[in-house]
Structures are given as structure tokens and as C-alpha cells.
């Protein structure tokens, strides 16, 4: 047995994912191979009957050797050693061997604080504490502190007075939750009745009109779409007379046009002496909305640390660079960089994979007209436009799943198509995550293969191999659907909204994989996407679809990225510029000098 030498001052976190732990399907290797247990003097890990024989790890006796982590066949155990001084910043822990949050975001009156980070690093936990929905236990589950002790803990910090007001019940919070679709199961009544009931400032009807909700004012809440429900909740929250307004992922279910409208609306409603907090994965929306940024980093599902607040531009750039200067901490091995060249400079491949003529597709009362075009080897074509304009109809037509009224779609050779639909349902899959990926491509579950390293491992699907697909969350199911589609051997890939439910890093991982896949394997891809930053990152060309949502769509031919973005953004009345350090697209504030300058030049995309 080796000698384990640990740093003098460390704090250990041992977390068990009890959803993945299956003691009836293993030999409890974590217990059997633990070197502390094998001494026979004490135990660092043991099974608990009250947990159905699942184990508990005692952090005070665990030496952090990592043997149980490696031996667990279900990858259910994580053990992390952190600096001991970080323990003083513990804010909340859910249970023994559960997730632990360190530090809190610091909101400021009259400003919007944006939160960014991987899923599972504590963003929702942090905002629930700031909303007064969770009382922080400072990491003590057995002996949770009272408010007086909690407030003393934060003495001298900017968050102390905020928590004091929360404990005294002197702060009213309006909180737009993350999973808006769940509310439809519990709310009753019409859109108008619900907004009138929520309205405390006399502005609900005006705000609803700005977002187009007046058209469905008398419609039942049970009969509206996810995007309409999202807009309803945003209006309801803004209509409250509150001290704190919290928006958890306000862009979900919304198209680009609606994201811009919602962002403008929230920014306009920012008032002095009021706090605003936004959690968002769309970098362009987060950039536009926020004045300051806090980055949450750590090990998803294990622990999360809240960074110091940064200015919005620097904060997002530090996140993309993967290094936080105030913390002197690297949160990612490699920086994320956007392409410095303009995609239209890319030499077009002479090998076309698929072509389509001018098309007409009729689906009930909706009609889509599309200009003809081709997609070439090594090319990614993005498809962008409002909801209900025909983007999904177009990709279904390319995939051969929709009947044409006029025109043709032809695959120019013996090429295969791999297709991810817009809506993914767990019942469409059978077996475990491992089974689905292995069926798609055995290389995707083979450690060391390109697909395993670049796709499965980076999306952390390897940790879910033994999970039944029916047990997955919305984000996990989305990652599986994207991975399955990209893992298949094909020449043409169609992905309809691949970034839905994914966090920023997962979105960029998917975008990077699509680019590498098309370039190294010389395949082609169509990508439907509402996140402008991701569409910019991944696309060589754009198909822009405009018209009257729900009634008529008109799709352009494949345009150079700059030309396509200019066409679309001009329709929205929004201008973008390039960040000089990272190359990422940034939204210009409406009416700013750059916004006015670019509009005068007709350059809506970037200078």
C-alpha cells in the first residue's frame, strides 16, 4: 500500500450521486477497497440501511485517495480537495455527501447582476438564497445556524445588509423561475386574468402588448406555447411591486426577435433602489442585460464557488478565457475563441452534397417558400428566424420528412443523413445512455476514441452511461440526442435547436464539435439555432427566414454569414459588434454611439 501525502491545509468534499448509485448491481467496491476501512480501526465509508444500503462517506476520516472514485462502476462518487480557507466561505449544503456552495453573488441597487456558469455549479441555489426561498446553513446540516449567526458571518461584506433585510422580511422578491413549463400544470385561467391578478403596478397590459400577448389575452393558460408562457411570466414578474427582481433563464423558448424584445423590456424597467438578478446561458442576451457579472465555477453537482463581481465585458471575457484574475484561478484548460476571420473568406468546396430547388411547402394554413441552394463538403449552414416562421419545416423538408407542393430536394451521391428533431422525447429511446450511444456508433463509447473524448466526455455523458434514458432531465436528454446525432456515420447532419437546455460551455462544446466534425471528416451540417453567439460560432453561411409567423415564411438562399446576419438584424433593428479580445459578438445598447453609427452605415452585424 502506498503512502498518501496530502497538502497541509485542505478541505475535502465527498459527494455521492445517489441517482447513479446502484448497490444492488455492484459489489460495493467503494467500501471493500477503501484503505481506511481495511485497517479495521475506523471507517471512511459505509452502507446505510436507511438509504437502501447506499453508502455515506465521512469526510473527516476520508484521506482523499480516490480509490472509491475509480472503483465505483457507476461513477457516482466525487472527492475534491480544496484549500482549507475556502471552508470559511461555505454558504449552503443540501445534505451529507451533497452539493456545497461557497460564497454568494453581490447584487447592487439600480444595476443588473448577471450569473454565468456550468449547470450544476449553484446558480439556482444562489438565487434561491437571495430570494429568501432557502435559508443558508453555512454547510452545517445537523446544526443549522440562526439568522443572527448567518448575518454575523457576512459582517463587513456588501451582502450583509441584503441578508439582514431578507431575515427581517423587509425585501419583497419577484422571481421568474427556470422551468416555466412546470407552471402550466398548476396555473388556471386565461392569460389576461392571470396577468391582471399579478399586476401591482398597473403596467401588465402595456407590457403584454409590447410582447404580443394581447393577441392571446383571452386564451387559457393550458393552450399557450412555452414561449408564450415565458413571456407571460416575465410580464407578471415585472408587474410586481418588488425590491428584488430575479429572472432565471428568461430567453428559454424564445426566438432571437423575442429575446431582443424581452431584454429591452427588462433593461427599460430597471429602477434605482431595486435589485435585479439574471441567470442566462445566451451570452448575447446576458451581455445586453447585465451591468456586472458573477461567474460560478467548480465541479457540477459537487461544489460551486461564486466569483467576485466583474464588469460585464470583462466578466464574460474572463469566463471565455478560463481564468479569473481576482481569484487567481483557472476554470478551464483552454480559452474559448471565436474565429478571427470572416467566414466568407473560406474557400468553397467544389463537392456539393445536397441541393434543393425553389420550394413551396404547405402545412395546413401555413406556407413556406424557399429559394434554392446547395450545401458543400465541410460546410455548416445556419438557419435563423422567428418562431413559427418555418425553420423546422425547412429542415424536415431537407430530411425528406415533409411533402413538397413544388420543387425537389436531391442528395447528390450515396450520402447518409443524420437528423435531430426540435423536440426530443425520452419515450423515443430505449435502454440506457450507453445503449443509445453504442447503437449510434460503437466508437462513441470507446475510451480514447475521438468521439468519446471530444463529444461524450466533454458533455459528461460517460457519467450517465448506466442511467435509463427515461430517468434523464431535459438537459441530459438534449445532450444525449445531440451526441447520438453527431455520433452516427453520415455526410449530412441536421440539428434543430441543439443548444436548448444546455449551459454556455455545453453549447460551445457542441458548436466546436460540429465545426471539427465538418472540417476533419469533410461532412456538412444544417443548424437551426436561436442563440446568435452559437450561430456565429458554428456557421459558414446563413439561411434567413422572414415573413408572418404562423402564416407565411420566406427562406433566402444560403448567404455569406455577414450578409445573412445583416439582413436578419436589420429586420430586428439591432446591431452587433465584435469584442476585440475574444472575437465574440456583442449587442450594442439601443441608441448608443456604435448602434447609431453602424445603422447609418447599414452594418448591423459587426464593424
C-alpha positions as CSV (number, residue, x, y, z in Angstrom):
1,X,0.0,0.0,0.0
2,X,1.3,3.4,-0.9
3,X,1.7,6.4,1.4
4,X,-0.8,9.1,0.8
5,X,0.7,12.6,1.3
6,X,-1.9,15.3,1.4
7,X,-1.4,19.1,1.4
8,X,-1.2,20.5,5.0
9,X,-4.3,22.8,4.7
10,X,-7.1,21.2,2.6
11,X,-10.8,20.9,2.9
12,X,-12.4,17.8,1.5
13,X,-15.7,17.4,-0.3
14,X,-17.1,14.0,-0.8
15,X,-20.3,13.8,-2.9
16,X,-22.3,10.8,-3.9
17,X,-24.8,11.0,-6.8
18,X,-27.5,8.8,-5.3
19,X,-29.4,8.7,-8.6
20,X,-26.5,6.9,-10.2
21,X,-25.5,4.7,-7.2
22,X,-26.9,1.2,-7.5
23,X,-25.7,-1.0,-4.6
24,X,-27.8,-4.0,-5.8
25,X,-25.9,-4.1,-9.1
26,X,-22.4,-3.9,-7.8
27,X,-20.2,-5.5,-5.1
28,X,-19.9,-2.2,-3.1
29,X,-16.3,-1.9,-4.3
30,X,-16.2,1.6,-2.8
31,X,-16.5,0.1,0.7
32,X,-14.4,-3.0,0.1
33,X,-11.4,-1.3,-1.4
34,X,-11.3,1.8,1.0
35,X,-7.8,1.7,2.7
36,X,-9.2,3.3,5.9
37,X,-11.9,0.6,6.1
38,X,-9.3,-2.1,5.5
39,X,-7.3,-1.1,8.6
40,X,-10.2,-2.3,10.7
41,X,-9.8,0.6,13.1
42,X,-12.3,3.0,11.7
43,X,-14.4,3.6,8.7
44,X,-14.3,6.3,6.0
45,X,-17.3,4.9,4.0
46,X,-20.1,2.5,4.9
47,X,-23.5,1.4,3.7
48,X,-26.6,2.9,5.4
49,X,-29.8,0.8,5.7
50,X,-31.9,3.9,5.8
51,X,-30.5,4.9,2.4
52,X,-31.4,1.4,1.0
53,X,-27.8,0.3,1.5
54,X,-26.3,3.2,-0.3
55,X,-23.0,4.5,1.2
56,X,-22.1,7.5,3.2
57,X,-18.6,8.9,3.1
58,X,-17.2,10.5,6.3
59,X,-15.2,13.5,5.2
60,X,-13.3,13.8,8.5
61,X,-11.8,10.3,8.2
62,X,-11.5,10.1,4.4
63,X,-7.9,10.6,3.2
64,X,-8.9,11.6,-0.4
65,X,-7.0,8.7,-2.0
66,X,-9.6,8.4,-4.8
67,X,-9.8,4.6,-4.8
68,X,-13.6,4.6,-4.3
69,X,-14.0,7.1,-7.1
70,X,-12.1,4.8,-9.5
71,X,-13.7,1.6,-8.3
72,X,-17.3,2.8,-8.5
73,X,-18.7,1.1,-11.6
74,X,-21.4,3.8,-11.9
75,X,-19.1,6.9,-11.5
76,X,-21.4,8.0,-8.7
77,X,-18.6,9.3,-6.3
78,X,-16.6,12.5,-6.5
79,X,-14.0,13.6,-4.0
80,X,-12.4,17.0,-4.3
81,X,-9.7,18.6,-2.2
82,X,-10.0,22.3,-1.8
83,X,-8.0,24.9,0.1
84,X,-8.9,24.8,3.8
85,X,-9.5,28.6,3.9
86,X,-12.3,28.1,1.4
87,X,-14.3,26.3,4.1
88,X,-14.8,29.7,5.8
89,X,-16.8,30.8,2.8
90,X,-19.2,27.9,2.8
91,X,-22.8,29.2,2.3
92,X,-25.0,26.1,1.9
93,X,-25.0,22.4,1.7
94,X,-28.1,20.2,0.9
95,X,-27.1,17.0,2.7
96,X,-24.2,14.9,3.9
97,X,-22.3,14.0,0.7
98,X,-24.4,16.5,-1.1
99,X,-23.7,19.6,-3.2
100,X,-21.9,22.5,-1.5
101,X,-22.0,26.2,-2.4
102,X,-19.2,28.7,-1.4
103,X,-19.8,32.5,-1.4
104,X,-22.7,34.4,-2.7
105,X,-23.3,36.9,-5.6
106,X,-23.5,40.5,-4.5
107,X,-26.4,42.4,-6.1
108,X,-26.3,46.2,-6.3
109,X,-29.3,48.5,-6.4
110,X,-30.1,50.0,-9.8
111,X,-27.9,47.5,-11.6
112,X,-28.5,44.1,-13.2
113,X,-26.2,41.3,-11.9
114,X,-25.7,38.5,-14.4
115,X,-24.8,35.0,-13.3
116,X,-23.0,32.7,-15.6
117,X,-21.5,29.2,-15.2
118,X,-22.0,25.5,-15.9
119,X,-25.2,23.8,-15.0
120,X,-24.9,22.2,-11.5
121,X,-22.5,24.8,-10.1
122,X,-25.1,26.5,-7.9
123,X,-26.7,29.3,-9.9
124,X,-30.2,28.3,-8.9
125,X,-29.2,27.6,-5.3
126,X,-27.6,31.1,-5.1
127,X,-30.7,32.9,-6.4
128,X,-33.0,30.9,-4.1
129,X,-30.9,32.2,-1.2
130,X,-31.1,35.7,-2.5
131,X,-34.8,35.3,-3.0
132,X,-35.3,34.2,0.6
133,X,-36.5,30.8,-0.5
134,X,-33.6,28.9,1.1
135,X,-32.1,29.8,4.5
136,X,-28.3,29.3,4.1
137,X,-27.0,26.7,6.6
138,X,-23.3,27.6,6.2
139,X,-22.6,24.0,5.3
140,X,-24.0,22.7,8.6
141,X,-26.8,20.3,8.0
142,X,-27.1,18.8,11.5
143,X,-26.8,22.1,13.4
144,X,-28.0,24.9,11.0
145,X,-27.4,28.4,12.2
146,X,-30.0,31.1,13.1
147,X,-30.2,34.3,11.1
148,X,-28.2,36.3,13.7
149,X,-25.2,34.0,13.2
150,X,-25.6,34.0,9.4
151,X,-25.6,37.8,9.3
152,X,-22.5,37.9,11.6
153,X,-20.8,35.5,9.2
154,X,-21.1,38.1,6.4
155,X,-20.2,41.1,8.6
156,X,-18.2,43.7,6.7
157,X,-19.3,42.5,3.3
158,X,-21.7,44.1,0.9
159,X,-24.1,41.2,1.2
160,X,-24.6,41.6,4.9
161,X,-27.3,44.4,4.7
162,X,-29.1,42.5,2.0
163,X,-29.4,39.3,4.1
164,X,-30.4,41.4,7.1
165,X,-33.3,42.8,5.2
166,X,-34.2,39.3,3.9
167,X,-34.2,37.9,7.5
168,X,-36.4,40.8,8.7
169,X,-38.9,40.3,5.9
170,X,-38.2,43.8,4.6
171,X,-37.5,42.7,1.0
172,X,-40.2,41.7,-1.5
173,X,-38.9,39.4,-4.2
174,X,-40.5,38.7,-7.6
175,X,-38.8,35.5,-9.0
176,X,-39.2,34.2,-12.6
177,X,-38.3,30.5,-12.1
178,X,-36.3,28.5,-14.5
179,X,-38.7,25.7,-15.6
180,X,-41.7,27.7,-16.8
181,X,-43.3,24.7,-18.4
182,X,-44.0,23.2,-15.0
183,X,-46.2,26.1,-14.0
184,X,-48.8,25.3,-16.7
185,X,-49.7,22.2,-14.7
186,X,-50.7,24.3,-11.7
187,X,-52.0,27.6,-13.0
188,X,-55.6,28.0,-14.1
189,X,-57.4,30.7,-16.0
190,X,-56.7,32.9,-19.1
191,X,-53.6,34.9,-19.9
192,X,-55.4,38.2,-19.2
193,X,-56.9,37.0,-15.9
194,X,-53.5,35.8,-14.6
195,X,-51.7,39.0,-15.5
196,X,-54.4,41.2,-14.0
197,X,-54.1,39.2,-10.8
198,X,-50.3,39.6,-10.8
199,X,-50.4,43.3,-11.7
200,X,-49.4,45.6,-8.8
201,X,-48.0,48.5,-10.8
202,X,-50.8,49.0,-13.4
203,X,-48.5,48.1,-16.3
204,X,-49.2,44.5,-17.1
205,X,-51.5,45.2,-20.1
206,X,-49.0,47.6,-21.7
207,X,-46.1,45.2,-21.2
208,X,-48.1,42.4,-22.6
209,X,-48.9,44.4,-25.7
210,X,-45.2,45.0,-26.3
211,X,-44.6,41.3,-26.2
212,X,-47.6,40.4,-28.4
213,X,-49.5,38.8,-25.5
214,X,-52.6,40.9,-26.2
215,X,-53.4,38.6,-29.1
216,X,-53.9,35.7,-26.7
217,X,-55.3,37.7,-23.8
218,X,-58.4,35.5,-23.5
219,X,-56.7,32.2,-24.2
220,X,-56.5,29.5,-21.5
221,X,-53.0,29.1,-19.9
222,X,-53.3,25.4,-20.8
223,X,-53.4,26.2,-24.5
224,X,-50.3,28.5,-24.9
225,X,-46.8,27.6,-26.1
226,X,-43.7,27.5,-24.0
227,X,-42.5,30.8,-25.5
228,X,-45.9,32.5,-24.7
229,X,-45.7,31.1,-21.1
230,X,-42.2,32.5,-20.7
231,X,-43.3,36.0,-21.9
232,X,-46.3,35.8,-19.6
233,X,-44.2,35.1,-16.5
234,X,-41.7,37.9,-17.4
235,X,-44.5,40.4,-17.7
236,X,-46.1,39.0,-14.4
237,X,-42.7,39.5,-12.6
238,X,-42.1,43.0,-13.9
239,X,-45.7,43.9,-12.9
240,X,-45.0,43.2,-9.3
241,X,-44.1,46.0,-6.8
242,X,-40.9,44.4,-5.5
243,X,-37.5,45.2,-4.2
244,X,-35.7,42.3,-6.0
245,X,-36.5,41.0,-9.5
246,X,-34.9,37.7,-10.4
247,X,-35.0,36.2,-13.9
248,X,-33.8,32.6,-14.2
249,X,-33.1,31.9,-17.9
250,X,-35.5,34.4,-19.4
251,X,-34.6,33.6,-23.0
252,X,-35.6,29.9,-22.9
253,X,-38.3,29.0,-25.6
254,X,-37.9,32.4,-27.2
255,X,-36.6,33.2,-30.7
256,X,-34.0,35.8,-31.4
257,X,-36.5,38.5,-32.1
258,X,-38.4,37.8,-28.8
259,X,-35.1,37.6,-26.8
260,X,-34.2,41.1,-28.0
261,X,-37.7,42.4,-27.1
262,X,-37.6,40.8,-23.6
263,X,-34.0,42.1,-23.0
264,X,-35.0,45.7,-24.0
265,X,-38.1,45.5,-21.7
266,X,-36.2,44.3,-18.7
267,X,-33.4,46.9,-19.2
268,X,-36.0,49.7,-19.5
269,X,-37.7,48.7,-16.2
270,X,-34.5,48.8,-14.1
271,X,-35.1,51.3,-11.3
272,X,-32.9,52.8,-8.6
273,X,-33.1,51.3,-5.1
274,X,-34.1,48.0,-6.7
275,X,-32.1,44.8,-7.2
276,X,-32.0,42.8,-10.5
277,X,-30.5,39.4,-11.0
278,X,-30.4,37.4,-14.2
279,X,-29.2,33.8,-14.9
280,X,-28.7,33.3,-18.6
281,X,-26.9,31.0,-21.0
282,X,-27.2,33.1,-24.1
283,X,-24.1,35.3,-24.0
284,X,-25.5,38.0,-26.2
285,X,-28.6,38.3,-24.0
286,X,-26.6,38.2,-20.8
287,X,-24.2,40.8,-22.2
288,X,-27.1,43.1,-23.2
289,X,-28.9,42.8,-19.9
290,X,-26.2,42.9,-17.3
291,X,-24.1,45.7,-15.7
292,X,-22.0,43.2,-13.7
293,X,-21.2,39.5,-13.9
294,X,-20.5,36.9,-11.3
295,X,-19.1,33.6,-12.5
296,X,-19.9,30.3,-10.8
297,X,-17.3,27.6,-11.2
298,X,-16.4,24.3,-9.7
299,X,-17.4,20.7,-10.3
300,X,-21.0,20.3,-11.4
301,X,-23.1,18.5,-8.9
302,X,-20.3,18.5,-6.4
303,X,-19.5,22.1,-5.4
304,X,-19.7,25.6,-6.7
305,X,-17.8,28.9,-6.0
306,X,-19.2,32.3,-6.7
307,X,-16.6,34.7,-8.1
308,X,-16.2,38.4,-7.3
309,X,-18.4,40.7,-9.4
310,X,-16.8,41.8,-12.7
311,X,-17.8,44.4,-15.3
312,X,-20.0,42.7,-17.9
313,X,-17.5,42.8,-20.8
314,X,-14.5,41.7,-18.7
315,X,-16.6,39.1,-16.8
316,X,-17.8,37.3,-19.9
317,X,-14.3,37.5,-21.4
318,X,-12.7,36.1,-18.3
319,X,-15.2,33.3,-18.4
320,X,-14.3,32.5,-22.1
321,X,-10.6,32.8,-21.4
322,X,-11.0,30.4,-18.5
323,X,-9.0,32.5,-16.0
324,X,-10.4,34.7,-13.1
325,X,-7.8,37.3,-12.1
326,X,-9.5,38.4,-8.9
327,X,-9.4,34.8,-7.7
328,X,-6.2,33.9,-9.4
329,X,-8.0,30.7,-10.6
330,X,-8.1,28.8,-13.8
331,X,-11.5,27.4,-14.5
332,X,-10.8,25.9,-17.9
333,X,-7.7,24.4,-19.6
334,X,-8.2,26.1,-22.9
335,X,-9.7,29.5,-23.7
336,X,-12.8,29.7,-26.0
337,X,-12.0,31.8,-29.0
338,X,-14.3,32.9,-31.8
339,X,-13.0,32.9,-35.3
340,X,-10.9,35.9,-36.2
341,X,-11.5,35.6,-39.9
342,X,-14.8,36.3,-41.6
343,X,-16.4,33.0,-42.8
344,X,-17.0,34.3,-46.3
345,X,-13.2,34.2,-46.8
346,X,-13.4,30.4,-46.5
347,X,-12.9,28.7,-49.9
348,X,-16.0,26.9,-51.0
349,X,-15.6,23.2,-51.6
350,X,-16.3,22.1,-55.2
351,X,-18.1,19.0,-53.9
352,X,-21.8,19.5,-53.3
353,X,-23.6,17.0,-51.0
354,X,-27.2,18.1,-51.4
355,X,-29.2,20.6,-53.5
356,X,-32.7,21.9,-53.4
357,X,-34.7,23.9,-56.0
358,X,-37.1,26.8,-55.2
359,X,-39.5,25.1,-52.9
360,X,-43.1,25.6,-51.7
361,X,-44.3,23.6,-48.7
362,X,-47.9,23.8,-47.5
363,X,-48.8,22.7,-43.9
364,X,-52.4,23.5,-43.2
365,X,-52.8,27.3,-43.4
366,X,-49.0,27.8,-43.2
367,X,-46.9,28.2,-46.4
368,X,-43.2,28.2,-46.7
369,X,-41.4,29.4,-49.8
370,X,-37.7,28.8,-50.1
371,X,-35.0,29.9,-52.6
372,X,-32.9,27.0,-54.0
373,X,-29.4,26.3,-52.9
374,X,-26.6,23.8,-52.2
375,X,-24.6,22.6,-49.2
376,X,-21.0,21.6,-49.8
377,X,-18.5,19.3,-48.2
378,X,-17.1,20.8,-45.0
379,X,-19.8,23.5,-44.7
380,X,-22.1,24.5,-41.9
381,X,-25.3,26.4,-42.9
382,X,-27.2,28.1,-40.0
383,X,-30.9,28.6,-40.2
384,X,-32.3,31.6,-38.3
385,X,-35.6,33.4,-38.0
386,X,-38.5,33.9,-35.5
387,X,-40.6,31.1,-34.0
388,X,-43.4,29.8,-36.3
389,X,-41.7,31.1,-39.4
390,X,-40.8,27.6,-41.0
391,X,-37.3,26.8,-39.8
392,X,-38.4,23.3,-38.6
393,X,-40.5,22.8,-41.7
394,X,-37.4,23.6,-43.8
395,X,-35.1,21.1,-42.1
396,X,-37.9,18.5,-42.1
397,X,-38.2,19.1,-45.9
398,X,-34.4,18.7,-46.3
399,X,-34.6,15.4,-44.3
400,X,-37.4,14.2,-46.5
401,X,-40.0,14.2,-43.8
402,X,-42.3,16.8,-45.3
403,X,-44.2,16.5,-48.6
404,X,-43.4,19.2,-51.2
405,X,-46.0,21.2,-53.1
406,X,-43.4,22.4,-55.5
407,X,-39.7,21.7,-56.1
408,X,-37.3,19.0,-55.2
409,X,-34.5,18.1,-52.7
410,X,-31.8,15.8,-54.0
411,X,-28.9,14.1,-52.3
412,X,-26.0,14.3,-54.8
413,X,-24.5,10.9,-54.2
414,X,-24.7,7.9,-51.8
415,X,-24.7,10.1,-48.8
416,X,-26.4,9.5,-45.4
417,X,-28.4,12.0,-43.3
418,X,-28.4,12.1,-39.5
419,X,-31.2,14.2,-38.0
420,X,-32.0,15.6,-34.6
421,X,-35.6,16.9,-34.3
422,X,-36.6,20.0,-32.4
423,X,-38.5,18.2,-29.7
424,X,-36.8,15.2,-28.0
425,X,-38.9,12.8,-26.0
426,X,-37.5,10.1,-23.7
427,X,-40.0,7.6,-24.9
428,X,-38.4,7.7,-28.4
429,X,-35.3,5.9,-26.8
430,X,-34.9,2.5,-25.3
431,X,-32.4,1.3,-22.8
432,X,-29.5,3.1,-21.1
433,X,-27.5,6.1,-22.3
434,X,-24.7,3.6,-23.1
435,X,-27.0,1.5,-25.3
436,X,-28.2,4.5,-27.3
437,X,-24.7,5.8,-28.0
438,X,-23.3,2.4,-28.8
439,X,-26.1,1.7,-31.3
440,X,-25.4,5.1,-32.9
441,X,-21.7,4.4,-33.1
442,X,-19.6,1.9,-31.1
443,X,-16.7,4.4,-31.2
444,X,-18.6,6.9,-29.1
445,X,-18.4,4.6,-26.0
446,X,-14.8,3.5,-26.6
447,X,-12.5,5.4,-24.3
448,X,-9.7,7.1,-26.2
449,X,-11.6,7.5,-29.5
450,X,-12.2,10.9,-30.9
451,X,-15.9,10.8,-30.5
452,X,-15.6,9.7,-26.9
453,X,-13.1,12.4,-26.0
454,X,-14.5,15.3,-28.0
455,X,-18.2,14.7,-27.6
456,X,-19.2,12.1,-25.0
457,X,-16.6,13.0,-22.4
458,X,-16.9,16.8,-22.8
459,X,-20.6,16.6,-22.4
460,X,-20.1,14.4,-19.4
461,X,-22.4,11.7,-20.8
462,X,-19.9,9.0,-19.7
463,X,-21.2,9.6,-16.2
464,X,-24.7,8.7,-17.3
465,X,-23.9,5.5,-19.2
466,X,-25.8,3.3,-16.8
467,X,-28.8,5.6,-16.5
468,X,-32.0,4.7,-18.2
469,X,-33.0,7.3,-20.8
470,X,-36.4,7.6,-19.1
471,X,-34.6,8.9,-15.9
472,X,-32.8,11.8,-17.6
473,X,-33.5,15.5,-17.1
474,X,-34.4,17.8,-20.0
475,X,-30.8,19.0,-20.4
476,X,-29.3,15.5,-20.1
477,X,-31.8,14.2,-22.7
478,X,-30.9,17.0,-25.1
479,X,-27.1,16.3,-24.7
480,X,-27.8,12.6,-25.5
481,X,-29.9,13.5,-28.6
482,X,-27.1,15.8,-29.9
483,X,-24.4,13.3,-29.2
484,X,-26.4,10.4,-30.8
485,X,-27.0,12.5,-33.9
486,X,-23.3,13.6,-34.3
487,X,-22.0,10.1,-33.4
488,X,-23.8,8.5,-36.4
489,X,-21.7,7.9,-39.5
490,X,-23.2,10.3,-42.1
491,X,-22.3,13.0,-44.6
492,X,-25.1,15.4,-43.8
493,X,-26.2,16.4,-40.3
494,X,-29.4,18.3,-39.5
495,X,-29.7,19.6,-35.9
496,X,-32.8,21.5,-34.9
497,X,-32.1,23.7,-31.8
498,X,-29.2,21.7,-30.4
499,X,-28.4,24.3,-27.7
500,X,-31.8,24.1,-25.9
501,X,-31.5,23.4,-22.2
502,X,-27.7,23.4,-22.4
503,X,-25.4,25.7,-20.4
504,X,-22.9,28.1,-22.1
505,X,-19.9,25.6,-22.0
506,X,-22.1,22.7,-23.3
507,X,-23.4,24.9,-26.1
508,X,-19.9,25.9,-27.2
509,X,-18.7,22.3,-26.8
510,X,-21.4,21.2,-29.2
511,X,-20.7,24.1,-31.6
512,X,-16.9,23.3,-31.5
513,X,-17.6,19.6,-32.1
514,X,-19.8,20.4,-35.1
515,X,-17.1,22.6,-36.6
516,X,-14.4,19.9,-36.1
517,X,-16.6,17.2,-37.4
518,X,-17.4,19.1,-40.6
519,X,-13.8,20.1,-41.2
520,X,-12.0,16.9,-40.2
521,X,-14.5,14.3,-41.6
522,X,-15.5,16.6,-44.5
523,X,-19.2,16.4,-43.8
524,X,-21.9,19.1,-44.0
525,X,-24.4,20.3,-41.4
526,X,-27.6,22.4,-41.2
527,X,-28.1,24.1,-37.7
528,X,-31.3,25.7,-36.6
529,X,-30.4,28.0,-33.6
530,X,-31.8,31.0,-31.7
531,X,-28.6,31.8,-29.9
532,X,-26.9,34.3,-32.2
533,X,-23.5,33.7,-30.5
534,X,-23.6,30.0,-31.2
535,X,-24.9,30.5,-34.8
536,X,-22.0,32.9,-35.3
537,X,-19.5,30.5,-33.8
538,X,-20.6,27.5,-35.9
539,X,-21.9,28.8,-39.3
540,X,-20.2,29.4,-42.6
541,X,-23.4,30.6,-44.3
542,X,-26.9,31.5,-43.2
543,X,-30.4,30.9,-44.5
544,X,-32.6,33.7,-43.2
545,X,-36.4,33.0,-42.9
546,X,-38.7,36.0,-42.6
547,X,-42.4,36.6,-43.1
548,X,-45.5,36.4,-40.9
549,X,-45.1,33.7,-38.1
550,X,-47.8,31.1,-38.2
551,X,-48.9,32.0,-41.7
552,X,-46.1,32.5,-44.2
553,X,-42.3,32.1,-44.3
554,X,-39.8,33.1,-47.0
555,X,-36.4,31.5,-46.8
556,X,-33.4,33.1,-48.5
557,X,-30.8,31.2,-50.4
558,X,-27.6,30.3,-48.4
559,X,-26.0,33.7,-47.8
560,X,-22.5,34.6,-46.5
561,X,-22.7,34.9,-42.7
562,X,-22.2,38.7,-42.7
563,X,-24.8,39.3,-45.4
564,X,-27.3,36.9,-43.7
565,X,-26.8,38.4,-40.2
566,X,-27.1,41.9,-41.7
567,X,-30.4,41.0,-43.3
568,X,-31.8,39.5,-40.1
569,X,-30.6,42.1,-37.6
570,X,-31.8,44.9,-39.8
571,X,-35.3,43.4,-39.6
572,X,-34.9,43.3,-35.7
573,X,-33.3,46.8,-35.6
574,X,-30.4,45.5,-33.5
575,X,-26.7,46.0,-34.2
576,X,-23.8,43.7,-33.1
577,X,-20.0,44.5,-32.8
578,X,-17.0,42.2,-32.3
579,X,-15.3,42.0,-29.0
580,X,-11.6,42.9,-29.8
581,X,-10.2,40.3,-27.3
582,X,-12.3,37.2,-27.8
583,X,-14.0,37.9,-31.1
584,X,-17.4,37.2,-29.7
585,X,-20.5,39.1,-31.0
586,X,-21.8,41.8,-28.6
587,X,-25.1,43.6,-28.8
588,X,-24.9,47.3,-28.9
589,X,-27.1,49.1,-26.5
590,X,-30.0,50.7,-28.4
591,X,-29.3,54.4,-29.2
592,X,-25.6,54.1,-28.3
593,X,-22.9,55.8,-30.4
594,X,-21.9,52.5,-32.1
595,X,-25.6,51.5,-32.6
596,X,-26.3,54.8,-34.4
597,X,-23.0,54.6,-36.4
598,X,-23.5,51.1,-37.6
599,X,-27.1,51.7,-38.6
600,X,-26.1,54.8,-40.6
601,X,-23.6,52.6,-42.5
602,X,-26.0,49.7,-42.9
603,X,-23.6,47.4,-40.9
604,X,-25.9,45.7,-38.4
605,X,-23.7,42.7,-37.9
606,X,-20.2,44.0,-37.0
607,X,-17.6,46.5,-38.0
